Amino acid sequence: MDTERPLSANERIKLASNLLRGTIADGLTRTETGALADDDTQLTKFHGFYQQDDRDLRAERGKQRMEKAFSFMVRMRVPAGILSPKQWLKVEKLAVERANGTIRLTTRETVQFHGILKGSLKPLMQGLHADLLDTIAACGDVNRNVIATADPWRPGLHAEITGLARDLSTHLLPRTRAWHEIWLDEEKVSGEVVEDEPILGRTYLPRKFKIAVALPPHNDVDVFAHDLGLIAIVEQDRIAGYNVVVGGGMGMTHGEPETYPRVGDVIGFCRPENAIDVAEQVVTVQRDYGDRSNRKHARLKYTIDGMGIDHFAALVNERLAVKLEPARAFAFTSTGDRFGWAMEADGSAHFTLFVENGRIRGRTMAGLHKIAELNVGRFIMTPNQNLILADIPAASRTMVDALLREYDLDLPSSGLRRNAMACVALPTCGLAMAESERYLPDLVTLLEDELERFGLREDDITIRMTGCPNGCARPYVSEIGLVGRTPGLYNLYLGGSRDGTRLNKLYRGDVDGNAIVGILSPLFESYAANRLDGECFGDFAIRCGAVAKTVAGLDFHDNT
């Protein structure tokens, strides 16, 4: 790390925070405002939440000289996305009593609560803790929620990768007791006791860090889109180890070509017993060499591109007790979920429920409440914002199936809709430049009409939309990606691969909904008429030359 350059403002805030405490506790007691102090809003991310305001109301409240309509988004830490029915009921209860009455499933296999007022933050945190849940390190410059392929159809392998996800999450947690002191009223650490952060360091990481564990042939986690990916290598029905992928990341900034999305590089293979050490050492290299001056250049992908992948791999190997071995062969076939019922040999079953953009409310919430009350199986959130009702015993399947039908939770969706993802964006995300969650369903409806014309309604085509270029819905590895530029206008990307291993390319800049439909319709027509056997839309878009050239002046870095 270049120690001559000045630290960013966030680095100074972390340094002065007393290990993430700041003045958060005092700010919670100030009833004259719905907000927290500016510096504390950076620290609260490490506690798992963001301060936001309703941007739909900003202008009117400003005219009336009123404070912004502040609220908070709280994100849970749920390694591998697995909840018990009892925990699901607690999540629902807190969403209704302390948030805006909805549950938001995210692309990181966890839950977000929206619309929380300041006075409800502490009761919500305590309610989660009562059912063995928390929000520690769900946001901020730390390792965030560790995700893993949602594959209960292979129970033994699934148990192993989800166990690794939990172990990684625990091992890389901050050691500070700040969360427990502020939210659970734990006795404060004595001034005579020196707290330490042996892995993350006292100023934590330069930027957020994301880990995904993939179980081929399914790549629902988009393993190449994360700072660290572990690809399970299955040999003779057991996990022999993991290929190690480093340097993926989706975020970029419009108009700044030095920022870009990137897919990760495979740097070797490790045995299962060494996976935690590998993760720790990748984290510590990023801790020591990441950019702490320019936050837009602070993700691991830029650290790697700055020093070179071979140098980075060598630094990791120097710190490992057991060196990486050569990578092993693997293959992915898809990134999507498998919907509907799937039966096991013992009579148990799994049902994958489509949840549009991950937002659960109304009848969907009521139906899931009834199912959770049966207290059977597990609730597994997927990286595609859907929900698996897993391990339903044979004796309970009829009851679950009846509830699914009663609450219309088993209705079919088109191939495009069931492979669509959107970030939250407006009205609450402070970074959003355009709509996403509120708009994508309507756009998909228009595109479904075009797909119907060409006999493609049931074809699986991935489409992802974000309200800004940070890429929370991983749009840059989808077959069709839409990234907000300004209200109503998006950059259109095409040509990502269905296995999640290739970035897409910018195809058109600053297009609105009608233009998007007009651009894609002839491509759908050509795809229907000219595709090769088994060819996916993203591969076709590249083969037919649709994305051979990018829009002048709007190209971005591609390391594929």
C-alpha positions as CSV (number, residue, x, y, z in Angstrom):
1,M,0.0,0.0,0.0
2,D,1.2,3.5,-0.9
3,T,1.6,5.2,2.6
4,E,2.5,8.6,1.1
5,R,-1.0,9.3,-0.2
6,P,-3.6,10.8,2.1
7,L,-6.2,8.5,3.6
8,S,-9.8,8.8,2.4
9,A,-12.4,10.3,4.8
10,N,-13.8,6.8,5.5
11,E,-10.4,5.6,6.7
12,R,-10.1,8.5,9.1
13,I,-13.6,7.8,10.4
14,K,-12.8,4.2,11.0
15,L,-9.5,5.1,12.7
16,A,-11.3,7.5,15.2
17,S,-14.3,5.2,15.8
18,N,-13.0,3.2,18.8
19,L,-13.5,0.0,16.9
20,L,-16.8,0.9,15.2
21,R,-18.5,2.5,18.3
22,G,-18.4,6.1,17.3
23,T,-21.3,8.1,18.9
24,I,-24.0,5.7,17.6
25,A,-25.3,4.9,21.1
26,D,-25.7,8.6,21.9
27,G,-27.3,9.2,18.5
28,L,-30.0,6.6,19.2
29,T,-31.2,8.6,22.2
30,R,-31.7,11.9,20.2
31,T,-35.4,12.1,19.5
32,E,-35.3,15.6,17.9
33,T,-34.1,14.0,14.6
34,G,-34.8,10.8,12.7
35,A,-31.1,10.7,11.6
36,L,-27.7,9.8,13.0
37,A,-24.5,11.9,12.8
38,D,-22.8,11.8,9.4
39,D,-19.7,9.9,10.6
40,D,-21.9,7.4,12.4
41,T,-23.8,6.6,9.2
42,Q,-20.5,5.2,7.9
43,L,-19.9,3.1,11.0
44,T,-23.5,1.8,11.1
45,K,-22.8,-0.1,7.9
46,F,-20.5,-2.4,9.9
47,H,-23.5,-3.0,12.2
48,G,-25.6,-4.1,9.2
49,F,-27.6,-1.1,8.3
50,Y,-27.8,2.1,6.1
51,Q,-29.5,5.4,6.8
52,Q,-31.8,6.3,3.9
53,D,-34.7,8.6,3.2
54,D,-37.8,8.4,1.0
55,R,-36.7,10.2,-2.2
56,D,-40.2,10.3,-3.4
57,L,-40.9,12.8,-0.6
58,R,-37.7,14.8,-0.7
59,A,-38.9,17.7,-2.8
60,E,-42.2,18.3,-1.0
61,R,-40.6,18.0,2.4
62,G,-37.9,20.4,1.3
63,K,-40.5,23.0,0.2
64,Q,-42.0,22.7,3.7
65,R,-38.6,23.0,5.3
66,M,-39.0,19.7,6.9
67,E,-36.3,17.1,7.7
68,K,-36.0,14.4,5.1
69,A,-38.1,11.3,5.7
70,F,-35.3,9.4,7.3
71,S,-35.5,5.6,7.8
72,F,-33.0,2.7,7.9
73,M,-32.4,-0.4,5.8
74,V,-31.2,-3.3,8.0
75,R,-29.5,-6.3,6.4
76,M,-29.2,-9.7,8.2
77,R,-26.1,-12.0,8.2
78,V,-27.4,-15.4,7.1
79,P,-24.5,-17.5,5.8
80,A,-25.7,-19.7,2.9
81,G,-29.2,-18.2,3.2
82,I,-30.7,-20.9,5.5
83,L,-33.4,-20.1,8.1
84,S,-35.5,-22.4,10.2
85,P,-39.3,-22.0,10.1
86,K,-39.2,-20.4,13.5
87,Q,-36.6,-17.9,12.4
88,W,-38.7,-17.1,9.3
89,L,-41.6,-16.3,11.5
90,K,-39.5,-14.0,13.6
91,V,-38.2,-12.2,10.4
92,E,-41.8,-11.8,9.3
93,K,-42.9,-10.5,12.7
94,L,-40.1,-7.9,12.8
95,A,-40.8,-6.8,9.2
96,V,-44.4,-6.1,10.2
97,E,-43.8,-4.6,13.6
98,R,-40.6,-2.7,13.1
99,A,-40.2,-2.1,9.3
100,N,-42.5,-1.4,6.3
101,G,-44.3,-4.8,6.3
102,T,-42.3,-6.4,3.6
103,I,-39.4,-8.8,3.4
104,R,-36.7,-8.3,0.8
105,L,-34.7,-11.3,-0.3
106,T,-31.3,-10.2,-1.7
107,T,-28.8,-11.5,-4.2
108,R,-26.6,-12.4,-1.2
109,E,-29.0,-14.9,0.2
110,T,-30.2,-12.8,3.0
111,V,-33.0,-10.5,4.2
112,Q,-33.3,-6.7,4.1
113,F,-35.8,-4.8,6.2
114,H,-36.8,-1.4,4.9
115,G,-38.5,1.7,6.3
116,I,-37.3,1.2,9.9
117,L,-37.5,4.3,12.1
118,K,-34.6,5.1,14.4
119,G,-36.6,4.1,17.5
120,S,-37.2,0.7,16.1
121,L,-33.6,-0.2,15.4
122,K,-32.7,-1.5,18.8
123,P,-35.8,-3.6,19.3
124,L,-35.3,-5.1,15.9
125,M,-31.7,-6.1,16.6
126,Q,-32.7,-7.6,19.9
127,G,-35.5,-9.5,18.3
128,L,-33.1,-11.0,15.8
129,H,-30.6,-12.0,18.5
130,A,-33.4,-13.8,20.5
131,D,-33.6,-16.2,17.6
132,L,-29.9,-16.6,17.0
133,L,-29.7,-14.1,14.2
134,D,-27.7,-10.9,13.8
135,T,-26.7,-8.2,11.4
136,I,-22.9,-8.0,12.2
137,A,-20.8,-7.2,9.2
138,A,-23.7,-7.4,6.8
139,C,-22.4,-4.1,5.3
140,G,-19.3,-2.0,5.6
141,D,-15.6,-2.6,4.8
142,V,-15.5,-6.2,6.0
143,N,-16.3,-9.6,4.7
144,R,-20.1,-9.6,4.1
145,N,-22.6,-12.4,4.1
146,V,-21.0,-15.5,2.6
147,I,-23.2,-17.1,0.0
148,A,-23.3,-20.7,-1.2
149,T,-25.0,-22.6,-4.0
150,A,-28.6,-23.5,-3.0
151,D,-28.7,-27.2,-3.8
152,P,-30.6,-29.3,-1.2
153,W,-31.1,-31.9,-4.0
154,R,-27.5,-33.1,-3.1
155,P,-27.8,-33.0,0.7
156,G,-24.4,-34.2,1.6
157,L,-22.5,-31.8,-0.7
158,H,-24.9,-29.0,0.2
159,A,-24.3,-29.5,3.9
160,E,-20.5,-29.3,3.3
161,I,-20.5,-26.1,1.3
162,T,-23.1,-24.4,3.6
163,G,-21.0,-25.5,6.6
164,L,-18.0,-23.9,5.0
165,A,-20.0,-20.7,4.4
166,R,-20.9,-20.5,8.0
167,D,-17.3,-21.2,9.1
168,L,-15.9,-18.5,6.8
169,S,-18.5,-16.0,8.0
170,T,-17.7,-16.7,11.7
171,H,-13.9,-16.7,11.2
172,L,-13.8,-13.4,9.3
173,L,-16.2,-11.5,11.6
174,P,-14.9,-8.4,13.4
175,R,-13.8,-9.1,16.9
176,T,-15.0,-5.8,18.4
177,R,-17.8,-6.1,20.9
178,A,-19.4,-2.8,19.6
179,W,-22.5,-4.5,18.1
180,H,-23.2,-6.3,21.4
181,E,-22.6,-3.3,23.5
182,I,-24.8,-0.9,21.5
183,W,-27.7,-3.2,20.5
184,L,-27.8,-5.8,23.4
185,D,-26.6,-3.6,26.2
186,E,-23.6,-5.8,26.9
187,E,-21.3,-4.4,29.5
188,K,-18.7,-2.2,27.8
189,V,-15.2,-3.5,27.4
190,S,-13.0,-2.3,30.2
191,G,-10.5,0.5,29.5
192,E,-7.9,-1.9,30.7
193,V,-8.7,-4.5,28.0
194,V,-7.1,-3.9,24.6
195,E,-9.3,-5.1,21.8
196,D,-7.7,-6.4,18.7
197,E,-8.7,-7.2,15.1
198,P,-6.1,-9.8,14.2
199,I,-7.5,-10.5,10.7
200,L,-9.3,-7.3,9.6
201,G,-7.0,-4.8,11.3
202,R,-8.1,-1.8,13.4
203,T,-9.2,0.1,10.3
204,Y,-10.8,-3.0,8.8
205,L,-10.6,-3.5,5.0
206,P,-10.2,-0.8,2.3
207,R,-13.7,-1.6,0.9
208,K,-16.3,-4.3,1.1
209,F,-15.3,-7.9,0.5
210,K,-17.6,-10.7,-0.8
211,I,-17.2,-14.5,-0.8
212,A,-19.2,-17.1,-2.7
213,V,-19.0,-20.9,-2.6
214,A,-20.2,-22.6,-5.8
215,L,-21.2,-26.3,-6.3
216,P,-20.9,-27.2,-10.0
217,P,-22.7,-27.6,-12.3
218,H,-24.8,-24.8,-10.7
219,N,-23.4,-21.3,-10.6
220,D,-26.3,-19.5,-9.0
221,V,-23.8,-17.6,-6.9
222,D,-22.0,-16.1,-10.0
223,V,-18.8,-17.2,-8.4
224,F,-16.6,-15.1,-10.7
225,A,-18.3,-11.9,-9.7
226,H,-16.9,-11.8,-6.1
227,D,-13.7,-10.8,-4.4
228,L,-13.2,-14.5,-3.5
229,G,-14.8,-17.5,-5.0
230,L,-14.5,-21.1,-4.0
231,I,-15.6,-23.7,-6.6
232,A,-16.2,-27.1,-5.1
233,I,-14.4,-29.9,-7.0
234,V,-16.5,-33.0,-6.6
235,E,-14.7,-36.3,-7.2
236,Q,-16.4,-39.7,-6.4
237,D,-19.4,-38.0,-4.8
238,R,-17.3,-36.0,-2.3
239,I,-15.7,-32.6,-2.3
240,A,-12.0,-33.1,-2.9
241,G,-11.3,-29.4,-2.4
242,Y,-11.9,-26.0,-4.0
243,N,-10.6,-24.0,-6.9
244,V,-9.8,-20.5,-5.7
245,V,-11.1,-17.5,-7.7
246,V,-10.0,-14.0,-6.8
247,G,-10.6,-10.5,-8.1
248,G,-14.2,-10.4,-9.3
249,G,-16.4,-7.4,-8.7
250,M,-19.4,-5.7,-10.3
251,G,-19.1,-2.0,-9.4
252,M,-18.1,0.8,-11.7
253,T,-18.8,4.5,-12.1
254,H,-20.3,6.1,-15.2
255,G,-17.8,8.2,-17.1
256,E,-14.8,6.9,-15.2
257,P,-13.1,4.2,-17.3
258,E,-10.6,3.5,-14.5
259,T,-13.5,1.8,-12.8
260,Y,-15.0,-1.3,-14.3
261,P,-16.6,-4.7,-13.6
262,R,-14.3,-7.7,-13.6
263,V,-14.6,-11.5,-13.5
264,G,-12.2,-13.3,-11.2
265,D,-9.1,-15.3,-12.0
266,V,-8.6,-18.9,-10.9
267,I,-5.2,-19.0,-9.0
268,G,-5.2,-22.6,-7.7
269,F,-6.8,-25.4,-5.7
270,C,-6.9,-26.0,-1.9
271,R,-8.0,-29.0,0.2
272,P,-11.2,-28.5,2.3
273,E,-9.3,-28.3,5.5
274,N,-7.3,-25.4,4.1
275,A,-10.1,-23.3,2.7
276,I,-10.5,-21.0,5.8
277,D,-6.7,-20.3,5.8
278,V,-6.9,-19.4,2.1
279,A,-9.8,-17.0,2.6
280,E,-8.0,-15.4,5.6
281,Q,-4.8,-14.8,3.6
282,V,-6.6,-13.4,0.6
283,V,-8.3,-11.0,3.0
284,T,-5.0,-10.0,4.7
285,V,-3.3,-9.3,1.4
286,Q,-6.1,-7.1,0.4
287,R,-6.0,-5.5,3.9
288,D,-2.3,-4.7,3.5
289,Y,-2.1,-3.7,-0.1
290,G,-5.6,-2.3,-1.0
291,D,-6.0,1.4,-1.8
292,R,-7.0,3.4,1.3
293,S,-6.8,6.7,-0.5
294,N,-9.2,6.4,-3.3
295,R,-12.3,4.4,-2.4
296,K,-13.4,4.0,-6.0
297,H,-10.2,2.1,-6.5
298,A,-10.2,0.1,-3.3
299,R,-11.8,-3.2,-4.2
300,L,-9.6,-6.3,-4.5
301,K,-10.0,-6.3,-8.3
302,Y,-8.0,-3.1,-8.6
303,T,-5.4,-4.3,-6.1
304,I,-4.9,-7.4,-8.4
305,D,-4.9,-5.4,-11.6
306,G,-2.4,-3.0,-10.1
307,M,0.2,-5.6,-9.0
308,G,-0.7,-8.4,-11.5
309,I,-2.4,-11.7,-10.8
310,D,0.9,-13.7,-10.5
311,H,2.3,-11.3,-7.9
312,F,-1.0,-11.4,-5.9
313,A,-1.1,-15.2,-6.0
314,A,2.5,-15.3,-4.9
315,L,1.8,-13.0,-1.9
316,V,-1.1,-15.3,-0.9
317,N,1.0,-18.4,-1.2
318,E,3.7,-16.8,1.0
319,R,1.2,-16.5,3.8
320,L,-0.4,-19.9,3.5
321,A,0.6,-22.8,5.8
322,V,-0.2,-25.2,2.8
323,K,0.5,-23.8,-0.7
324,L,-2.1,-23.8,-3.4
325,E,-2.1,-26.7,-5.9
326,P,-2.8,-26.4,-9.6
327,A,-6.5,-25.8,-10.3
328,R,-8.7,-28.7,-11.3
329,A,-11.2,-29.2,-14.0
330,F,-14.8,-28.0,-13.5
331,A,-17.8,-27.0,-15.6
332,F,-20.9,-24.9,-15.0
333,T,-24.2,-25.3,-16.9
334,S,-26.4,-22.5,-15.5
335,T,-26.9,-19.7,-13.1
336,G,-30.7,-20.0,-12.6
337,D,-32.9,-21.7,-10.1
338,R,-35.0,-24.9,-10.5
339,F,-38.6,-24.1,-9.9
340,G,-41.5,-26.2,-8.6
341,W,-41.4,-29.5,-6.7
342,A,-38.5,-31.9,-6.8
343,M,-38.8,-35.3,-5.0
344,E,-36.2,-37.2,-3.1
345,A,-35.9,-41.0,-2.8
346,D,-37.0,-41.0,0.8
347,G,-40.2,-39.2,-0.1
348,S,-39.2,-35.8,1.1
349,A,-39.3,-32.9,-1.3
350,H,-38.2,-29.4,-2.1
351,F,-40.3,-26.6,-3.6
352,T,-38.6,-23.5,-5.2
353,L,-40.9,-20.5,-5.1
354,F,-40.4,-17.7,-7.6
355,V,-40.3,-14.3,-5.8
356,E,-40.3,-11.4,-8.2
357,N,-37.3,-9.2,-7.4
358,G,-37.2,-10.8,-4.0
359,R,-40.0,-8.7,-2.5
360,I,-42.3,-10.6,-0.2
361,R,-45.6,-9.0,0.9
362,G,-49.3,-9.5,1.0
363,R,-50.6,-12.9,0.0
364,T,-47.1,-14.3,-0.5
365,M,-46.2,-13.4,3.0
366,A,-49.4,-14.8,4.4
367,G,-49.0,-18.1,2.6
368,L,-45.4,-18.4,3.7
369,H,-46.6,-17.7,7.3
370,K,-49.0,-20.6,7.1
371,I,-46.3,-22.9,5.8
372,A,-43.8,-21.8,8.4
373,E,-46.3,-22.6,11.1
374,L,-46.2,-26.2,10.1
375,N,-42.6,-26.2,11.4
376,V,-41.2,-28.5,8.8
377,G,-38.1,-28.3,6.6
378,R,-36.0,-25.2,6.0
379,F,-36.3,-21.9,4.2
380,I,-33.3,-21.4,1.9
381,M,-32.9,-18.1,0.2
382,T,-31.2,-18.3,-3.2
383,P,-28.7,-15.9,-4.9
384,N,-31.4,-15.3,-7.5
385,Q,-33.8,-13.7,-4.9
386,N,-36.0,-16.7,-4.8
387,L,-36.9,-19.1,-1.9
388,I,-36.6,-22.9,-1.5
389,L,-38.9,-24.7,0.9
390,A,-36.5,-27.5,1.5
391,D,-36.6,-30.9,3.1
392,I,-40.4,-31.1,3.3
393,P,-41.2,-34.5,4.8
394,A,-43.5,-36.8,2.8
395,A,-46.2,-36.6,5.4
396,S,-46.3,-32.8,5.1
397,R,-46.1,-32.4,1.4
398,T,-49.8,-32.5,0.8
399,M,-50.4,-29.7,3.4
400,V,-47.6,-27.6,1.9
401,D,-48.9,-28.1,-1.6
402,A,-52.4,-27.1,-0.6
403,L,-51.1,-23.9,0.9
404,L,-49.0,-23.1,-2.1
405,R,-52.1,-23.4,-4.3
406,E,-54.4,-21.6,-1.9
407,Y,-52.1,-18.5,-1.9
408,D,-51.2,-18.7,-5.6
409,L,-47.6,-19.4,-4.8
410,D,-47.2,-22.0,-7.5
411,L,-48.2,-20.0,-10.5
412,P,-45.9,-20.4,-13.6
413,S,-43.8,-17.5,-14.9
414,S,-42.1,-17.0,-18.3
415,G,-38.5,-17.9,-18.8
416,L,-37.4,-14.2,-18.9
417,R,-39.4,-13.3,-15.7
418,R,-38.1,-16.2,-13.7
419,N,-34.5,-15.3,-14.6
420,A,-34.9,-11.5,-13.9
421,M,-33.3,-9.7,-11.0
422,A,-33.4,-6.1,-9.9
423,C,-31.9,-4.1,-7.1
424,V,-34.1,-2.0,-4.8
425,A,-33.1,1.4,-6.2
426,L,-35.7,4.2,-5.8
427,P,-37.2,5.4,-3.6
428,T,-34.9,4.5,-0.7
429,C,-31.4,3.8,-2.1
430,G,-29.3,7.0,-2.0
431,L,-27.2,5.9,-4.9
432,A,-30.0,5.1,-7.4
433,M,-30.0,7.1,-10.6
434,A,-33.1,5.4,-12.1
435,E,-35.8,2.9,-11.2
436,S,-35.1,-0.8,-10.9
437,E,-37.3,-3.0,-8.7
438,R,-40.4,-0.9,-9.3
439,Y,-39.9,-0.8,-13.1
440,L,-38.4,-4.1,-14.2
441,P,-41.6,-6.2,-13.9
442,D,-43.4,-3.8,-16.3
443,L,-40.5,-4.0,-18.8
444,V,-40.5,-7.8,-18.6
445,T,-44.2,-7.8,-19.5
446,L,-43.5,-5.8,-22.6
447,L,-40.6,-8.1,-23.6
448,E,-42.7,-11.2,-22.9
449,D,-45.1,-10.0,-25.6
450,E,-42.2,-9.9,-28.1
451,L,-40.8,-13.3,-27.0
452,E,-44.3,-14.8,-27.4
453,R,-44.4,-13.6,-31.0
454,F,-41.2,-15.6,-31.7
455,G,-42.0,-18.7,-29.7
456,L,-39.5,-17.9,-27.0
457,R,-41.8,-17.4,-24.0
458,E,-40.4,-20.4,-22.1
459,D,-36.8,-19.9,-23.0
460,D,-34.5,-19.1,-20.1
461,I,-32.9,-15.7,-20.7
462,T,-31.3,-13.8,-17.9
463,I,-32.1,-10.1,-17.5
464,R,-30.9,-8.0,-14.7
465,M,-31.5,-4.3,-13.9
466,T,-29.8,-1.9,-11.4
467,G,-30.6,1.7,-10.7
468,C,-26.9,2.7,-10.7
469,P,-23.6,1.2,-11.9
470,N,-22.7,-0.4,-8.6
471,G,-24.1,-3.6,-9.9
472,C,-25.9,-5.1,-6.8
473,A,-28.0,-7.4,-9.1
474,R,-24.9,-8.5,-10.9
475,P,-26.0,-7.1,-14.3
476,Y,-22.6,-7.3,-15.9
477,V,-22.6,-11.1,-16.1
478,S,-26.2,-11.4,-17.4
479,E,-27.3,-12.1,-21.0
480,I,-29.3,-8.8,-20.9
481,G,-28.1,-6.1,-18.4
482,L,-29.7,-2.7,-17.8
483,V,-27.8,-0.1,-15.7
484,G,-29.5,3.1,-14.7
485,R,-28.0,6.4,-16.0
486,T,-30.7,9.0,-15.2
487,P,-34.4,8.7,-14.5
488,G,-35.9,6.6,-17.3
489,L,-32.6,6.0,-19.1
490,Y,-30.4,2.9,-19.0
491,N,-27.2,1.5,-20.6
492,L,-28.0,-1.8,-22.3
493,Y,-25.5,-4.6,-22.1
494,L,-25.6,-7.9,-24.0
495,G,-23.7,-11.1,-24.3
496,G,-23.1,-12.5,-20.8
497,S,-22.8,-16.3,-20.6
498,R,-25.5,-18.5,-19.0
499,D,-22.8,-20.1,-16.9
500,G,-21.7,-16.8,-15.3
501,T,-18.1,-16.9,-16.6
502,R,-18.1,-14.0,-19.0
503,L,-18.9,-10.3,-18.8
504,N,-21.4,-8.8,-21.2
505,K,-20.7,-5.8,-23.4
506,L,-22.2,-2.4,-23.7
507,Y,-24.6,-2.4,-26.7
508,R,-26.5,0.9,-26.4
509,G,-26.2,3.9,-24.1
510,D,-29.0,6.0,-22.6
511,V,-32.1,4.1,-23.8
512,D,-35.6,4.2,-22.4
513,G,-38.1,1.4,-22.0
514,N,-39.6,1.7,-25.5
515,A,-36.2,1.8,-27.1
516,I,-35.1,-1.2,-25.1
517,V,-38.1,-3.2,-26.5
518,G,-37.4,-1.9,-30.0
519,I,-33.7,-2.9,-29.8
520,L,-34.3,-6.4,-28.3
521,S,-37.3,-7.4,-30.5
522,P,-35.3,-8.0,-33.8
523,L,-32.6,-9.7,-31.8
524,F,-35.2,-12.1,-30.3
525,E,-36.5,-12.7,-33.8
526,S,-33.1,-13.5,-35.2
527,Y,-32.3,-15.7,-32.2
528,A,-35.5,-17.7,-32.7
529,A,-34.7,-18.2,-36.4
530,N,-30.9,-18.7,-36.4
531,R,-29.7,-20.1,-33.1
532,L,-27.7,-23.3,-33.0
533,D,-29.0,-26.3,-31.1
534,G,-28.8,-25.6,-27.4
535,E,-27.3,-22.1,-27.9
536,C,-28.2,-19.5,-25.3
537,F,-29.2,-16.0,-26.1
538,G,-26.0,-14.4,-24.7
539,D,-23.8,-16.8,-26.8
540,F,-26.0,-16.1,-29.9
541,A,-25.6,-12.3,-29.4
542,I,-21.9,-12.7,-29.6
543,R,-21.8,-15.2,-32.4
544,C,-24.1,-13.1,-34.6
545,G,-22.0,-10.0,-34.0
546,A,-24.5,-8.0,-32.1
547,V,-22.0,-7.1,-29.4
548,A,-18.8,-7.2,-31.5
549,K,-18.5,-3.4,-31.0
550,T,-19.3,-1.2,-28.0
551,V,-20.7,2.3,-28.1
552,A,-17.9,4.8,-28.7
553,G,-16.7,6.4,-25.6
554,L,-18.5,4.1,-23.2
555,D,-16.4,1.0,-23.4
556,F,-15.1,-0.6,-20.2
557,H,-12.3,-2.9,-19.1
558,D,-12.8,-6.6,-19.8
559,N,-10.3,-9.1,-18.5
560,T,-11.9,-12.1,-20.2
